[in-house]
Amino acid sequence: MRGISTVVITVGPEATRQMRPPRALYPRGFKVGNALGRPFMRDLQKRVLRDALMLLKEPPRPGEIIERDYPEYGAGE
């Protein structure tokens, strides 16, 4: 295999689906500018990033977006 494996973390799944990246994670409900979570939510940010990096173990699936819920993102709104 050649090249660098990539993964996208998106808050706009419709547009991302059209671009067909090899791997994509959509944290449901996250807002623009908060793709990893709100500021100072370090544990959540690490969790989202780890989930995205785990997709690198999977074979590429262009156009497929893995959706995950992170309830702690909505807490304290």
Backbone torsions as a table, in degrees:
resi	resn	phi	psi	omega
1	MET	NA	139.0	179.9
2	ARG	-118.2	157.6	176.6
3	GLY	95.1	-174.2	-178.6
4	ILE	-111.6	127.0	177.1
5	SER	-67.7	142.3	-178.1
6	THR	-130.3	156.3	173.8
7	VAL	-144.0	143.0	-179.7
8	VAL	-110.9	136.9	168.6
9	ILE	-107.6	118.5	-172.0
10	THR	-122.7	146.6	170.3
11	VAL	-110.0	2.1	177.5
12	GLY	-126.4	75.1	-172.9
13	PRO	-61.6	-31.7	-178.1
14	GLU	-63.5	-47.9	179.2
15	ALA	-66.7	-39.7	-179.4
16	THR	-64.4	-40.3	179.8
17	ARG	-59.1	-37.4	179.8
18	GLN	-68.5	-31.1	179.5
19	MET	-77.2	-19.5	177.6
20	ARG	54.2	54.9	175.8
21	PRO	-67.0	158.2	-177.4
22	PRO	-63.8	-31.7	179.2
23	ARG	-147.4	139.5	-179.8
24	ALA	-148.6	142.9	177.0
25	LEU	-121.5	131.2	176.5
26	TYR	-117.5	104.5	173.8
27	PRO	-77.5	103.5	-173.8
28	ARG	-53.8	132.4	174.6
29	GLY	86.7	-7.5	179.7
30	PHE	-71.3	144.8	-177.3
31	LYS	-95.7	161.1	177.5
32	VAL	-55.9	133.4	-178.1
33	GLY	91.1	-8.8	-179.9
34	ASN	-124.2	42.5	-175.9
35	ALA	-59.0	-26.9	177.7
36	LEU	-104.7	-5.7	-176.2
37	GLY	124.8	173.9	-179.4
38	ARG	-72.0	161.6	176.4
39	PRO	-55.7	144.1	176.4
40	PHE	71.1	6.9	175.6
41	MET	-94.5	62.6	-171.5
42	ARG	-57.7	-43.9	-178.4
43	ASP	-63.7	-42.1	178.1
44	LEU	-65.6	-44.4	-179.7
45	GLN	-58.7	-43.4	178.2
46	LYS	-63.7	-40.2	-178.8
47	ARG	-64.3	-45.2	179.2
48	VAL	-62.9	-44.8	180.0
49	LEU	-62.9	-42.2	177.7
50	ARG	-63.3	-42.2	178.3
51	ASP	-60.4	-41.3	178.9
52	ALA	-65.5	-44.6	-179.5
53	LEU	-65.7	-30.5	177.5
54	MET	-64.1	-26.1	177.7
55	LEU	-65.0	-20.9	179.0
56	LEU	-67.4	-17.6	176.9
57	LYS	-77.3	-19.4	-177.4
58	GLU	-86.9	154.4	173.5
59	PRO	-68.8	153.4	179.1
60	PRO	-59.5	141.1	175.9
61	ARG	-135.9	73.8	-176.3
62	PRO	-52.4	130.6	178.3
63	GLY	90.8	-15.0	178.6
64	GLU	-91.4	134.8	-179.8
65	ILE	-119.9	125.5	177.2
66	ILE	-83.3	123.0	-179.9
67	GLU	-104.0	136.0	179.2
68	ARG	-135.3	146.7	174.3
69	ASP	-98.8	139.8	176.4
70	TYR	-131.8	86.5	-174.2
71	PRO	-57.7	-29.3	-178.4
72	GLU	-65.6	-20.3	177.4
73	TYR	-64.5	-39.9	-178.7
74	GLY	-79.6	-16.9	-179.9
75	ALA	-67.3	133.2	177.3
76	GLY	84.5	15.0	178.6
77	GLU	-71.1	NA	NA
